[in-house]
Amino acid sequence: MDDSTRMWITTVPALDADDLVVLLGHDHTSESPGERLISLLLDRGHEGEEGVFHLLPFDLSARYERTGDRLAVVVMTSRQVLAHALADRPDLVREHLPDLPADAMDDDRVILLRREIVTDFVPAEHEGEKQPVLLVDHDGSAPLAEVLARFDEGEAGLAVLNAD
């Protein structure tokens, strides 16, 4: 599946939400360096509702970017958090860290994932804060209905990423 099929503007019925959210699919079996590193960092989450994990902004965060009719989401982490998470994984440091692109807006941050789709959706703001991005962590790539079904069955988890 290409990236546009792994990013959705949708509601998440299991969360009793009627509001549209940005949902990113994350395949924890992926060979992509960024997704492999996201998998490591998801362990740093703090569980809220059953199966929903909240991450601190310096662990994993997201940024919305709009270019014309395209909405992109960039998932990032700080180099210090990544170095700490990889302290006992020198194989991954040598293999992946040099290839991760630096964030153009903050040299201390590296980009782990970037997805974009064509949409006129504008993320909501509340008191100057953009709505969070939801990252659904599951096995393999799947269409939206299957991803949500996996979450309902406890076979996938949701991570809430602060966004700017």
C-alpha positions as CSV (number, residue, x, y, z in Angstrom):
1,M,0.0,0.0,0.0
2,D,1.3,3.5,-0.7
3,D,1.3,6.2,1.9
4,S,-2.0,7.8,0.8
5,T,-3.8,4.5,1.7
6,R,-2.2,4.6,5.2
7,M,-3.5,8.1,6.1
8,W,-7.2,8.8,6.7
9,I,-9.5,11.6,7.7
10,T,-12.2,9.8,9.7
11,T,-14.0,9.2,12.9
12,V,-12.9,6.5,15.3
13,P,-16.2,4.9,16.5
14,A,-14.4,2.9,19.3
15,L,-13.5,6.2,21.0
16,D,-17.1,7.5,20.8
17,A,-15.9,10.4,18.8
18,D,-18.1,12.1,16.2
19,D,-15.3,14.5,15.2
20,L,-13.0,13.9,12.2
21,V,-9.4,13.1,13.1
22,V,-6.3,12.4,11.1
23,L,-5.4,8.7,11.5
24,L,-2.1,7.2,10.4
25,G,-1.6,3.5,9.9
26,H,1.7,2.2,11.4
27,D,2.8,-1.3,10.5
28,H,4.9,-2.6,13.4
29,T,6.2,-5.4,11.1
30,S,7.6,-2.9,8.5
31,E,11.2,-2.9,7.4
32,S,11.1,0.9,7.0
33,P,13.7,2.4,9.4
34,G,11.3,5.1,10.5
35,E,8.5,2.7,11.3
36,R,10.9,0.4,13.1
37,L,12.0,3.3,15.3
38,I,8.4,4.4,15.9
39,S,7.7,0.9,17.2
40,L,10.5,1.3,19.8
41,L,9.3,4.7,20.9
42,L,5.7,3.6,21.2
43,D,6.8,1.6,24.3
44,R,7.3,5.0,26.0
45,G,3.5,5.8,25.8
46,H,1.3,6.2,28.8
47,E,-2.0,4.3,28.6
48,G,-5.2,6.2,28.8
49,E,-8.4,4.6,27.7
50,E,-8.0,0.8,27.0
51,G,-5.7,0.4,24.1
52,V,-5.0,4.2,23.7
53,F,-1.5,5.4,24.5
54,H,-0.5,9.1,24.9
55,L,3.0,10.0,24.0
56,L,4.9,13.0,25.3
57,P,5.8,15.6,22.6
58,F,9.5,15.1,23.0
59,D,9.1,11.3,22.5
60,L,7.0,11.4,19.4
61,S,5.2,14.3,17.9
62,A,3.5,15.3,14.6
63,R,3.3,18.3,12.5
64,Y,0.7,19.2,9.9
65,E,1.8,20.7,6.6
66,R,-0.4,22.0,3.8
67,T,0.6,22.5,0.2
68,G,-2.3,23.4,-2.0
69,D,-4.9,20.5,-1.8
70,R,-2.5,18.2,0.0
71,L,-2.3,17.7,3.8
72,A,0.8,16.1,5.1
73,V,1.7,14.7,8.5
74,V,5.3,14.4,9.6
75,V,6.1,12.3,12.7
76,M,9.3,13.2,14.5
77,T,11.3,12.6,17.6
78,S,14.3,14.3,19.2
79,R,17.8,12.9,18.6
80,Q,18.3,12.6,22.4
81,V,15.2,10.4,22.9
82,L,16.2,8.3,19.9
83,A,19.8,7.9,21.2
84,H,18.4,6.8,24.6
85,A,15.9,4.4,23.1
86,L,18.7,2.9,20.9
87,A,21.4,2.8,23.6
88,D,21.2,-1.0,23.8
89,R,20.6,-1.4,20.0
90,P,23.9,-0.4,18.3
91,D,22.8,-2.4,15.2
92,L,19.9,0.0,14.6
93,V,22.0,3.1,15.4
94,R,24.6,2.1,12.8
95,E,22.0,0.9,10.3
96,H,19.4,3.7,10.5
97,L,20.3,6.8,12.4
98,P,22.6,8.3,9.8
99,D,19.9,8.0,7.1
100,L,17.1,9.8,9.0
101,P,16.4,13.2,7.7
102,A,16.7,16.2,10.0
103,D,13.7,18.3,10.5
104,A,14.2,21.6,8.7
105,M,12.5,23.5,11.5
106,D,14.5,22.0,14.4
107,D,17.9,20.4,14.0
108,D,17.5,18.4,17.1
109,R,14.5,16.5,15.6
110,V,14.6,13.7,13.1
111,I,11.8,12.7,10.8
112,L,10.6,9.1,11.1
113,L,7.5,9.2,8.9
114,R,5.8,11.5,6.4
115,R,2.4,10.8,4.9
116,E,0.2,13.0,2.7
117,I,-3.2,12.9,1.0
118,V,-5.4,15.1,-1.1
119,T,-8.1,16.7,1.2
120,D,-9.7,20.0,2.1
121,F,-9.7,18.9,5.8
122,V,-8.2,21.5,8.2
123,P,-7.2,20.1,11.6
124,A,-9.2,21.8,14.4
125,E,-7.5,24.1,16.9
126,H,-8.4,24.5,20.5
127,E,-6.8,27.3,22.5
128,G,-4.0,27.5,19.9
129,E,-3.3,23.8,20.0
130,K,-3.9,21.7,16.8
131,Q,-5.8,18.5,17.3
132,P,-3.7,15.5,17.9
133,V,-2.8,12.9,15.2
134,L,-3.9,9.3,16.0
135,L,-1.4,6.6,15.0
136,V,-2.9,3.1,14.8
137,D,-0.3,0.5,15.5
138,H,-1.0,-2.9,13.8
139,D,0.4,-5.8,11.9
140,G,0.8,-5.2,8.2
141,S,-0.9,-2.8,5.8
142,A,-4.7,-2.8,5.7
143,P,-7.7,-0.7,4.5
144,L,-9.4,1.6,7.1
145,A,-12.3,-0.8,7.9
146,E,-9.9,-3.6,8.7
147,V,-7.6,-1.3,10.8
148,L,-10.6,-0.1,12.9
149,A,-11.8,-3.7,13.3
150,R,-8.4,-4.8,14.5
151,F,-8.5,-2.0,17.1
152,D,-12.0,-3.1,18.2
153,E,-10.7,-6.6,18.6
154,G,-7.7,-5.6,20.6
155,E,-5.3,-6.5,17.8
156,A,-4.2,-2.9,17.3
157,G,-3.5,0.1,19.5
158,L,-3.9,3.8,19.1
159,A,-1.2,6.3,20.0
160,V,-2.1,10.0,20.5
161,L,0.6,12.3,19.1
162,N,0.6,16.0,19.9
163,A,0.7,18.1,16.8
164,D,1.6,21.5,15.7
